[in-house]
Amino acid sequence: MGGLQSALDRLAETAYADELEDVSTLAEAQRATRRTVLWQLRVLAGWLPAGGARLVRSAAAVFEADNIVSLELQLRREQTLQGAGTGEQFGPFDLGGLATAWPRIRTAASVEELLSALASSPWGDPGSDAALSDVLTVVWLRRLANEAPSARSWAASTGALLSARLVFVDRSSPGERLLSLLRPLIGTGWVRADTPDALRAALPPGPAQALDALQIPTELWRAEALLAARVETDGFRLLRAGLPGPDVVLGAMAVLAVDAWRVRAALAAAAVNAGTSEVLDAVA
């Protein structure tokens, strides 16, 4: 591709162009693709009746989760007097009318205040024995699956990937809150798995298929890429369903999200002059 700038130039006539204007780093560019998707969701919600807008809001909750995790990190840095020199800083995603609890949560002045605000919000008490990002991710997955039954298999498969990371990469046990959230999606037997085969055997058949490509823990990225490709395929199928309704909306959102995911993978490859991306090759 000739480097990051060359890749950005190629996106100048795409839907990502406005958000990518004046971007100079990979982190900024990848953040910009996500802002583009969020803006597309906001526009989509504006055209839909209340029921459809509720589905879009549940999908957009992933951006609110990102805001919450970023705020927690900022507050922890401030409390330990390490707020300076900790990498690129980004403003929160602008959720507009798609916000769930962010307008109230964003005013938290301490980690304790943030956790208290979460406990009294639809996100619920995250507990103290698991990564906040993991808990919020699973809450988001379950919320989306409740609004759109067609997304349930995606949620369960994503839960399977999360379990694989916990077992083989983080080598940690899920906290009580996280385990209770994952139970309806993938059960609890996976906690005792010590090999990829054992993990697949402990998962329900559907989610286990998401780990078919997993032979060694370092190949978890391949399973994640294949799941993204499956979501995209499902998304196009839902778009072609014919009758208007929630499935068409879900399909549109899935296709938009995976397109942005592919762009981020391509930008990452361009930034290191790789010329290609193993992630994209895996789903080609």
N, C-alpha and C positions, 0 to 999 in steps of 0.2 A: 504493500500500500504506500510505501514511502514515508512512513512516520505518522504520528498523530494528526498533525496539521493537514496532511494530504487527505487523511480519512475524514476529517471534519469538513474539508472543502467539498468532498463528495456528498456530504449531507446537506449542502447549502440550499438545495432545491426540494428538500423533503419536509415532512411534517415536523421534523425535529429542529429545523433551521432557526426559528425564533428563539428557542431556549438555548441553543448552542452559540448564539451570537456573543462574541467577546470571551468565549471560553478558551482557556489556554492549557489546562492540565487534564489528565485522564480522570481524576476524581470529579472535577467540575463537569466534564463531559458526561460521565455516567450519571451523575446527579441530574443533569439537564434532561436526559432521556426519560427519567422517572417523572420529572415535572411535566414533561410533554404528555405522558400517559395520564397523569392526574388531571391535567387540563381537559383532555379528551373525555375523561369520565365526568367531569363537571358539566361539559357541554351536553353529553349524552343524557345525564340526569335531568337537565333543563327541558329536554324534549319529551320526557316520559311522564306518565301519570304517577300518582303517589306510590302505587305498588312497585312500579319499575324503578322509581328513584330510590326506594328502600333497598332494592337489590344492589344498585350501584353504590349506595352508601356503605353497604356491607363489604363490597369489594375494595372500596377506597380506604377502609379501615386499616389496611396494611400501611398506608402512609401515615396515619395517625399513630400507629404503633412505632413507626420509625421516629416520629417526633418525640414520643414519650421516652424511648430509649436514649435518644440524643440528649434530652433534657436531664435524664438521670445521670448520664456521664458528665455533663457540664456541672451539675450540682455536686457530684462527688469530687470532681477536680477542685471546685471552689472550696469545699469543706476541708480538703487536704492541702490547700494553698499550692495547687499544681495547675492552675488554670492557664499558664502561659507556656508556649512552646510545645503544644501537644498535637500539632498537625493542622490540616485545613479545617476551618470552621465554616459551617453552612447554616443558613437560616432555616427555620422549619418549613415544611411543605405547607402551602396555602390551600387549606381544604375547603374554604368557603362554606357553602351549605351542606357539604358532605361530612362535616365534622360530627363526631358523636359526643365526645367529652373534652376534646382538646381546649376549647375556650376557657374552661374552668381549670383544667389541669395545668395549663401553661403558666399560670400565675404562682405555682408552687415555688417557695423560696428555699426549701431544703429537701433532702432525700426523704426524710420522714413525712414531710407535708405532701410530697408527691405520692408516696405509697398510700397514705391515708386517703388522698383524693381518688386514687385508683380503686381502692377498696369500696368506695361508695359510688362508683361509676359502673357502667355496663362491662368494663374490663374485669372487674372483681379484684379481690385481694390476690396479688401475685405470689404471696408467701415469701419466705426468706431463704429457701434452700435450693433455688434454681435460678438460672440466668433470666433476667427480666425479658430479654428478647425472645427466648424460647417460649415462655409462658404466653406472652402477647401474641406470638405467631400462632400458637395452637388455639387461643381464644378467637383469633381472626378466622382461622380455617373453619372452626366449628360454626361461627356466625355465618360465614358465606355458605357453608353446606346446609344450614338450616333455611336460608333464604332460597337456595337453588339446589334442589336434590341432585341435579346433574353434576354438581361440583363435589359430591360426597366422595367419589372415588379418587379425585385429585387430592382432597384433604387427607384421606387415609394414606395415600401413597406418600404424600409429603411428610406425614407423621412417621411413616416407616423410614424415610431418609433421615429424619431427625433422630430416631432411635438408633440408627446405625452410627450416626456421628457421636452420639452420647456414649455408646458402647465401645466403639473402636478408635475414635479420635480423641474425644475428651476423657474417655475412660472414667466416667462418673455415673453415679446413679441419679435417676430423676428425683426431684423433690416430691413431696406428697401432693402439692397443688398441681405440678406438671403431670404427674402420673395419673391423677384423677381426671385431668383434661384429656389425656391421650387414651384413656381406657375405652371410651366408646368407639374410637377410631381404629385402634390396633391391639386392644387388650393389654395384658401386663406380662405375659410370659416371656417376652423379648428381653426383659431386664436381666435374666440369668444367662443369656446367650453369650458364648465365648468365641464363636466362629461365624463367618457369613452364612454357612449352611445351617447352623443352629438357629441363627436369627431368622432366616427365611422360614424354617420349620415352625418357629414360635409365633409367627405372624399369621393373620388371616390370609387366605389365598390371594385375594385381590391386592392388598398392600404388598404382599411378599413378591409379587411380580415386578414391582418397582425396583427390586434389588437383584433381578436376574443377572444384571451386568456386573454385580459386585463379587469379585473373587478375593481381592485383598483390600484392606481399608483405604489404601491410597487411591483406589479407583472409584471412590464415592462420587467424585465429580462426574464420572461417566454416567452413573445412574441418575444424577440430577439433570444432566443434559438430555438423556433419553426421556425423562419425565416431562421436561419442557416441550420436547417434540410431540409427545403424546397429547399434552394439553392443547397444543396448537392444532393438531389433527382433529381432536374432539371439537375444538372451537369452530373450525371450518364446517364440520358436520352439523353442528347446532345452527350455524348461520344459514345453512342450506335446508333447514327443516321445513321451510315453506310458510308455516303459519306464524303470525306475529305472537310474541309472548316472552316470558322470562328466559326461555332457552336461547332465543335469538340474541337477547341482550347479553346473556352470559357468554355466548359464543363470540360476540363482538369484543367484549372485554378481554377474553382469553387471547384472541388473536393480537390485539393491541399490546397486551402485556408481553407476550412471547416475542413479538417483533422487536420491542425495545430491549428485551433480554439478548436477542441475537446481535443487535447493534452494539450493546455494551461489550459482548464477547469480541466482536470485530474490532472495536476501538482498543480494547486491551491488547489484542494481537498487534495492531498497528503501532501502538505506543512503544513496543519493544522491537519493532521492525521484524516481526516474526513472519510476515507475509501470509500467514494463515492462522487458524486457531484450532487446536485439538478439540476444543469444546464444540465448535461448529462442524468439524469433520466427523465427530461422533454421531451427529444427527443428520448428516447430509443424505 
